[in-house]
């Protein structure tokens, strides 16, 4: 079955998140001159916008820059659960980092939830905010022990929770933990309100402005792709993957995963609540209101970027799960997201390296960006304003926890080396003329490995498949029609343009002889 045949079924042909399709997002100009500000923020997602909001409230003159359009990255493709229940994590944190750090992680994210709740209430933001209980459930005997151990961790940390043997969903399950009084919202309705505050407070926002370099010093200077200079006292890098590494070696300390979401109108009513399976493949469930009707967000199917089965198969697996569980009336939306995972699963937030006191970074949220991004914004605000923050050391990018960091560092970089070699040794037999309309694949062009996509009009788009970051060979992503790197998670459009870093340079385009 071809990609086009699959996508012409119940699922939309092209991925588009409900969030971006259901709200009017303001647009901003491109930077066209040199400027000076107190603080420059790179990245227009929830991290950058929340940080800009907090600093603007402190009277700091800020400028925020995005390489494309604000709210179009991971923030625009989230499931938008506001919860401190970050999968099964607290038992692992206690075992690897100790009870004190595990408790700090919970407190940080619980405070972030309450910050969002208070911000919504105080500013009367209409963003579909509702309080919901969050469940992790086990469907197999193998996962019961994980649930039991996680509940014991909850009890040690004093987390408001309950152990239950049934959930209000038509699913077979063995055991579940409920974290009480968590929340969900429409993230872009929330953030567009913060954007309004930023601009009314005198902050400036620039879109289609790509930062390519930072000159370090007492007054750091950012250079854009067009050659304009931004001079400031502080730089905050919130670009998902740090666009400039400054010898922090983030590409070796994180790996990228993709996951998938269907927005489904269901035959059976969704009872409310937020759900996550403890079994693999993961299943995530929540709802949002769309035109007075519940749209159920069915998510999961995580895998390393650029690796595994054809990505359209992940959408198909979610479709089958939704049909079996609720029955499907319609699937008006589908989308995917990319998330970065650190060596010890705690984000990197703080000074980008110990040698750069005026440059900050926020990255590695491990799929739980709504609270972790808010933690990051509050922490960086405090660092810049020279206020005490109890989570500084826990989130510090300069930390290195010997266990599990050493083991994970070795595992991830062996995986990188394996895919680097495999890509170089691959023998490719397919040619561009073998591709049907709407299909892409690795092909041979002029005797060399290349990537080709034939659009719906029959036009071929051919690129060099060598990733411009560190030379790995990219792979075709059939579900999202992108080229993805299996080594460090860089993603490129069918034309070779960078969609996600760490790559900064587009792929070379090829003309077939």
PyMOL commands that set and color helices and strands:
alter all, ss='L'
color gray80, all
select helices_A, chain A and resi 3-7+18-21+46-57+74-77+90-97+99-122+141-157+187-200+250-253+312-325+369-384+392-395+402-425+432-434
alter helices_A, ss='H'
color red, helices_A
select strands_A, chain A and resi 35-36+39-42+62-65+81-82+130-138+161-164+175-184+204-206+211-215+221-224+229-231+234-237+254-266+274-277+283-290+293-304+328-342+348-351+359-363+439-445+448-454+460-464+474-477+482-485+491-492+498-500
alter strands_A, ss='S'
color yellow, strands_A
deselect
rebuild
show_as cartoon
